[in-house]
Amino acid sequence: MVAPAYPGGHPPDPLELRVPSLPFPPYPSIRLSLPLTRRINRYLGHFDPDLVHVATEGPLGVVGRAWALKHDVPLMTSFHTDFPRYARDYRAGILESAVWKWLAWFHRPAAMTHTPGDGTRDELLAHGIAQAVVWGRGVDSTHFNPSRKTAACREWLGGTADSAIVLHVGRLAPEKNLDVLADAWALAHAELGDRVTFALAGAGPLERRLHARLPFARHIGFVDRETLATLYASADLCVLPSKTETCGLVALEAMASGLPVVAANAGGLKESVRDRETGFLVTPDDARGYAHAIRELVDQSLLRREYGAAARRVAVERDVRPEDAELLAQYAAVSGKPERTASCAA
């Protein structure tokens, strides 16, 4: 819809509607903001939306949810972070039941709750979130593309014409099952030696610990989206042992880049990776299983290329563009407003 003129000039940028943020332990790099509720309410009231879509269950989401319910505006929500299992990973499993009760309360008023995996949708349904639907598991297969591969990036990663580059991308945090990754990489490194180079991209509370456990790996840290696309395409395979993914978008990005993926047979990853077609699915905590899969793909370059080509084809089938069109159709249906194709005007 076209927003009316804001009194006194342009409306504030939504990012300006929040107070200064505080670090969220144990993630100093993640900032938690408490929203300026009155200002946000005035902003929403002036904008007069046809629908409110709350993307996260945090403080800002609570304000948006409350405003939509108070003003009888259709509400949609998203669930894409497995907070109940995170409670286990952060040694607060006693809170898991309470987290589910919070999530059920938060999402229940929504006309539709998006979640990116079939398994996660079924779990939401089982916990009383009856309007859960699968949406949000598309990948930008144009941006993440094998054509982004460069010899310079391979050299920067430490790869050679005779060695394979094994990559992991993601937050370096307990919920990503990284102790198992470290064990698997240590085993594979001991067996394969200079035939393989290991690269770890990401940041988080386990960064220093992984530096100590994987001194032979290339520790890249956080990378932007442009660099990430080149990084994927320039590697040879990707390893993802996380048990808590609702989708496994990292797997799809790697697959779109032409990489076979060795992943945990759990959560959204098992819905993205096809065992012995686009990579390998491994029992989540089986470090030797991951090491064996890495060795098989390093030893068999033809198999690696075959799986990589199949991974690209599967990822293209999951391209984000049809999902974007579906989202607009859902907005139109939930709001009762006709779907529009033109961009909003100021």
DRENTI-849522 format. One line per field, with one value per residue (C-alpha): x, y, z; residue number from 0; residue in three letters. Coordinates in steps of 0.1 Angstrom, whole numbers. Each point is the difference from the previous one (the first is absolute). Layout:
BEGIN
xx <- [X|...]
yy <- [Y|...]
zz <- [Z|...]
pos <- [NUM|...]
code <- [ALA|...]
This chain:
BEGIN
xx <- [0|11|7|-14|23|16|-5|32|16|10|-8|29|20|-13|36|-3|-30|21|21|37|7|17|22|-20|20|18|0|18|-5|-38|-18|-33|-21|-30|-24|-14|-36|-19|20|-4|-37|-3|20|-22|-32|11|12|-33|11|-23|18|28|25|22|32|14|-13|21|-8|-7|-22|-20|-8|-11|-21|-17|-7|-15|-23|-11|-9|-15|26|7|32|25|31|31|18|35|22|-3|0|-12|30|23|-11|16|32|5|-6|-34|-21|-22|-14|-10|-36|-3|14|-26|-28|14|2|-35|-14|20|-10|-36|-18|17|-19|30|34|29|26|25|-1|-26|14|-1|-35|-12|16|-18|-33|6|5|-33|12|-26|5|37|9|32|15|35|23|10|35|13|15|11|21|13|14|30|10|12|30|34|36|9|-25|12|36|-11|-16|32|-13|21|-7|5|-19|-37|-14|-24|-22|-23|-22|-21|-1|27|-23|-10|-32|20|15|35|18|-10|12|34|3|-9|24|28|-6|-2|31|20|-10|2|28|9|-26|-26|-3|-26|-17|-23|-22|-20|2|-14|7|19|24|31|-7|-1|32|17|-16|6|34|4|-32|-4|-21|-17|-24|-31|-4|-25|-25|21|31|-20|-12|36|11|-26|7|37|-2|-5|-24|-19|-4|-30|-6|-27|-30|-21|-6|-36|10|37|3|38|-3|-21|24|29|-20|-9|37|6|13|-9|-10|8|-27|-17|-30|-22|-23|-2|33|-14|-27|25|28|-7|21|24|-15|11|23|-2|-23|18|-12|2|26|21|33|15|-30|7|37|-8|-23|27|26|-23|-7|37|11|-25|1|-25|-25|5|-7|-30|-15|8|-18|-30|0|-1|-30|-19|8|-13|-33|-1|6|-14|-19|-31|-1|0|-30|-17|6|-17|-29|-3|1|-28|-21|5|-4|-30|17|7|35|22|30|12|24|-12|3|13]
yy <- [0|36|17|35|29|-2|31|21|-18|-36|-26|-13|-29|-31|-5|33|-12|-20|10|-6|-38|-22|-31|-32|-26|-21|19|34|6|-5|31|-2|31|9|18|35|-13|33|13|-33|0|36|-11|-30|20|26|-25|-19|-34|-25|-29|-4|-28|-6|-17|-8|-7|27|33|19|-29|2|37|-7|-30|21|29|-23|-17|32|16|-32|-1|-34|-15|-24|-14|-20|-27|-7|-4|-32|17|-30|-21|30|-2|-35|11|29|-24|14|-30|5|31|-19|-6|37|11|-21|16|34|-8|-15|32|22|-16|-12|32|1|-8|-19|-9|-6|-26|-13|-37|-28|-15|33|7|-33|8|33|-17|-24|29|16|25|-13|26|-9|-3|-7|31|16|-28|16|9|27|-24|30|15|-33|-15|-22|28|20|-24|18|-13|29|-10|-36|11|23|-29|-21|-24|-13|-19|-32|7|3|29|-10|28|7|32|11|15|-14|-9|-30|-7|-7|-32|13|-23|-29|21|5|-37|-9|24|-11|-36|9|22|-28|-24|23|24|25|-14|21|36|9|35|12|31|17|16|-7|-9|-32|18|-1|-36|-11|18|-21|-33|5|17|-15|17|33|22|26|17|18|6|22|-15|8|-16|-30|-8|-1|-20|-27|-3|-2|-29|-37|-12|14|-17|10|-21|22|-18|31|14|7|3|-3|30|-3|-35|14|29|-25|-23|29|8|-36|-16|-34|3|-22|7|-12|-23|23|30|20|-13|-34|16|19|-25|-32|-28|-15|23|36|-10|-21|0|-12|-9|34|-8|-25|18|-31|0|36|-8|-31|21|27|-26|-16|33|10|-34|-1|32|-14|-8|35|17|-23|9|36|2|-18|24|30|-15|-6|35|16|-18|18|34|29|18|-23|2|38|-1|-24|24|29|-23|-9|36|8|-29|7|38|-3|26|-5|-12|28|-3|36|13|23|37|26]
zz <- [0|-4|34|6|7|33|23|-1|-29|-7|26|20|-12|19|12|18|20|24|30|1|0|25|-6|2|20|-11|-33|4|-37|2|13|19|-2|21|-24|6|2|-2|-30|-18|7|-14|-31|-6|6|-26|-25|4|-13|-16|17|26|-5|31|-10|35|35|16|17|-33|-11|32|-7|-36|11|27|-24|-27|26|16|-34|-15|-28|-15|15|-14|18|-8|19|-13|32|21|33|20|-11|5|37|1|-17|24|30|8|-10|30|-19|-32|11|9|-33|-19|21|-9|-37|0|17|-24|-33|7|-10|-34|-31|-14|16|-25|8|-26|6|0|32|18|-13|14|34|1|-8|28|24|-9|-27|-24|-28|-6|-37|-18|-16|-1|-12|-33|-11|-23|-26|-22|27|13|-31|-11|-23|30|4|-3|1|22|27|-1|4|29|17|-3|-27|-28|-33|19|32|9|20|28|12|30|1|29|35|22|28|21|-19|-32|14|-6|25|-23|-30|16|8|-36|-15|22|-10|-37|2|16|-28|-30|9|-27|-23|17|13|26|1|28|-8|27|34|34|36|-9|-23|23|10|-36|-7|27|-12|-37|-4|-34|-14|-17|24|-22|25|-12|-37|-19|-25|-31|14|13|-35|-13|30|-6|-37|6|25|-8|27|30|34|23|32|16|14|5|-35|-9|-37|-6|-23|2|-15|-29|-6|-2|-23|-22|-2|-13|32|14|36|30|25|32|-7|21|-2|-31|-14|-7|-20|-22|-5|-18|13|-26|-27|10|29|31|31|31|35|17|27|-20|-5|-18|-23|-11|-4|-21|-23|-4|-8|-26|-18|1|-13|-28|-20|-26|27|15|-33|-6|34|-5|-33|15|30|-24|-18|32|13|-32|6|33|-14|21|-28|0|37|-1|-24|24|29|-18|-8|37|10|-23|12|37|-2|-24|-22|-37|-9|-14|-23|0|26|28|-7|25]
pos <- [0|1|2|3|4|5|6|7|8|9|10|11|12|13|14|15|16|17|18|19|20|21|22|23|24|25|26|27|28|29|30|31|32|33|34|35|36|37|38|39|40|41|42|43|44|45|46|47|48|49|50|51|52|53|54|55|56|57|58|59|60|61|62|63|64|65|66|67|68|69|70|71|72|73|74|75|76|77|78|79|80|81|82|83|84|85|86|87|88|89|90|91|92|93|94|95|96|97|98|99|100|101|102|103|104|105|106|107|108|109|110|111|112|113|114|115|116|117|118|119|120|121|122|123|124|125|126|127|128|129|130|131|132|133|134|135|136|137|138|139|140|141|142|143|144|145|146|147|148|149|150|151|152|153|154|155|156|157|158|159|160|161|162|163|164|165|166|167|168|169|170|171|172|173|174|175|176|177|178|179|180|181|182|183|184|185|186|187|188|189|190|191|192|193|194|195|196|197|198|199|200|201|202|203|204|205|206|207|208|209|210|211|212|213|214|215|216|217|218|219|220|221|222|223|224|225|226|227|228|229|230|231|232|233|234|235|236|237|238|239|240|241|242|243|244|245|246|247|248|249|250|251|252|253|254|255|256|257|258|259|260|261|262|263|264|265|266|267|268|269|270|271|272|273|274|275|276|277|278|279|280|281|282|283|284|285|286|287|288|289|290|291|292|293|294|295|296|297|298|299|300|301|302|303|304|305|306|307|308|309|310|311|312|313|314|315|316|317|318|319|320|321|322|323|324|325|326|327|328|329|330|331|332|333|334|335|336|337|338|339|340|341|342|343|344|345]
code <- [MET|VAL|ALA|PRO|ALA|TYR|PRO|GLY|GLY|HIS|PRO|PRO|ASP|PRO|LEU|GLU|LEU|ARG|VAL|PRO|SER|LEU|PRO|PHE|PRO|PRO|TYR|PRO|SER|ILE|ARG|LEU|SER|LEU|PRO|LEU|THR|ARG|ARG|ILE|ASN|ARG|TYR|LEU|GLY|HIS|PHE|ASP|PRO|ASP|LEU|VAL|HIS|VAL|ALA|THR|GLU|GLY|PRO|LEU|GLY|VAL|VAL|GLY|ARG|ALA|TRP|ALA|LEU|LYS|HIS|ASP|VAL|PRO|LEU|MET|THR|SER|PHE|HIS|THR|ASP|PHE|PRO|ARG|TYR|ALA|ARG|ASP|TYR|ARG|ALA|GLY|ILE|LEU|GLU|SER|ALA|VAL|TRP|LYS|TRP|LEU|ALA|TRP|PHE|HIS|ARG|PRO|ALA|ALA|MET|THR|HIS|THR|PRO|GLY|ASP|GLY|THR|ARG|ASP|GLU|LEU|LEU|ALA|HIS|GLY|ILE|ALA|GLN|ALA|VAL|VAL|TRP|GLY|ARG|GLY|VAL|ASP|SER|THR|HIS|PHE|ASN|PRO|SER|ARG|LYS|THR|ALA|ALA|CYS|ARG|GLU|TRP|LEU|GLY|GLY|THR|ALA|ASP|SER|ALA|ILE|VAL|LEU|HIS|VAL|GLY|ARG|LEU|ALA|PRO|GLU|LYS|ASN|LEU|ASP|VAL|LEU|ALA|ASP|ALA|TRP|ALA|LEU|ALA|HIS|ALA|GLU|LEU|GLY|ASP|ARG|VAL|THR|PHE|ALA|LEU|ALA|GLY|ALA|GLY|PRO|LEU|GLU|ARG|ARG|LEU|HIS|ALA|ARG|LEU|PRO|PHE|ALA|ARG|HIS|ILE|GLY|PHE|VAL|ASP|ARG|GLU|THR|LEU|ALA|THR|LEU|TYR|ALA|SER|ALA|ASP|LEU|CYS|VAL|LEU|PRO|SER|LYS|THR|GLU|THR|CYS|GLY|LEU|VAL|ALA|LEU|GLU|ALA|MET|ALA|SER|GLY|LEU|PRO|VAL|VAL|ALA|ALA|ASN|ALA|GLY|GLY|LEU|LYS|GLU|SER|VAL|ARG|ASP|ARG|GLU|THR|GLY|PHE|LEU|VAL|THR|PRO|ASP|ASP|ALA|ARG|GLY|TYR|ALA|HIS|ALA|ILE|ARG|GLU|LEU|VAL|ASP|GLN|SER|LEU|LEU|ARG|ARG|GLU|TYR|GLY|ALA|ALA|ALA|ARG|ARG|VAL|ALA|VAL|GLU|ARG|ASP|VAL|ARG|PRO|GLU|ASP|ALA|GLU|LEU|LEU|ALA|GLN|TYR|ALA|ALA|VAL|SER|GLY|LYS|PRO|GLU|ARG|THR|ALA|SER|CYS|ALA|ALA]
